[in-house]
Amino acid sequence: MQTSVTLFSTEGCHLCEQAKEMVEKIAPHISMTVKDIAYDDELYEQYRYHIPVLKTASGAELNWPFEPATLKEFLS
């Protein structure tokens, strides 16, 4: 089971808020870092059309949209 993930997001993104809430509900034990792509040119170029995106410490990524079952599998 993953112990930490990064959520690539930006301010005012309602889908990002939904993704964050889903992670908090399904896996409250996981440490989640939220990175706002608006303040990093490289992240902005990489994720601007794909946020929200979850990334594990091993580098695996899960792009939105995802369902609770998909998220559970991704985090296991």
N, C-alpha and C positions, 0 to 999 in steps of 0.2 A: 504494500500500500504506500502511495506517495505521502511524504510528510510535508512537502511544500510545493507550491505552484506560483507562477507569475501570471497575472491577468493583464494583458495589454488592452488599454482602454483610453478614453478621453472624456473630458468634462462634458456633461450634457448628453451622453450616449445612453439612451434608455435600455438598449439591448445589453450594454455592458453592465448596467445595474441589475438586470435580470440574471445575467450570468453570475455575477458576484453573489447575489442572493441564493442562487441555486447551489453554488459551491458551499456557501455557509450552511445551508440547510442539509445537504446530503453528506458533507464531510466537515463537520465543525472542528474536528481535530487537526485539520490541515492548516498550515501557516500559508497565508496568501499575501503576496506582494502585488500591489496594483501599480503599474507603470503607465503614466500618461504619455502617449506617443507624441503629443503636440509639442513637447519640449525637447525632443530628440530627433534631429533630421533623419538619421538612419532608421530609427524605429518607425517614424512617420512614413518614409518611403516603403518600408517593408510591410507595414500592417494597415495603412490607411483605408484600404478597400475591404479589409477582412475582420476588423475588430467587431466584437470581442474575440480574443484568442487566448487560450490557456496554454502555458508551457511548463513542462516539468523540468526538474533539475537535470534530467538526462537528455533534454532537448526535444522530447516528443511534444507535438502541438495538437491542439484540438480547436478547430475553427467553428464559429457559430454558423448555423444554428445547431444546437445539440440538445438532446432530451435527457432527462434524469438517468435513464438506463445507460445511455452512451457515456455520460459523465462518470457514473459509477464504474463502468468498465475501464475507462481511461485512467481513473485514479487508482485502480487496483493493480 
